[in-house]
Amino acid sequence: MAASLAAGCSQLPSHDDSYKTDIPAALKAASLGISDAYADVSLDGFTETLTVGETVDLPAAEKTKASPDFVRDVIRVAFDGRVLNMRSLDVAFRDSDNQKIDVKSALTRLGAAPSYDNTSITMDEARTISEGAGR
């Protein structure tokens, strides 16, 4: 019994994994300057984190930091019409040279409190940011 319990704990809870194709396709189609995107879920203990990452072409003035408007738009597109039951959202942007783009200041300016590597926020924070995108 212990072996079956341990095996069950090492697997992600079952859910619809259409986000793996739907979110990247939506991000690429959104005319945000995203050339490549992915979405995946990781499990840390019992906490599921949705990671949304992309390669973006930012204006020269924003090469190292994403603007709050851009981050809000990415989160809005990722959430648009989707039920995402994960506990947190990790956003990871890279430029065309594969250099990491800072999102912490944008997330903070959007009212979130980023944790873990400064790119992860709660799903409640992400939903609030997404809902504020239409204002």
Secondary structure, DSSP 8 states (H G I E B T S, - for coil): -HHHHHHHHTS------THHHHHHHHHHHTTSSEEEEEEEEEEETTEEEEEEEEEE---GGGSSB--HHHHHHHHHHHHTT-----SEEEEEEE-TT--EEB-HHHHHHTT---BHHHHEEEHHHHHHHHHHTT-
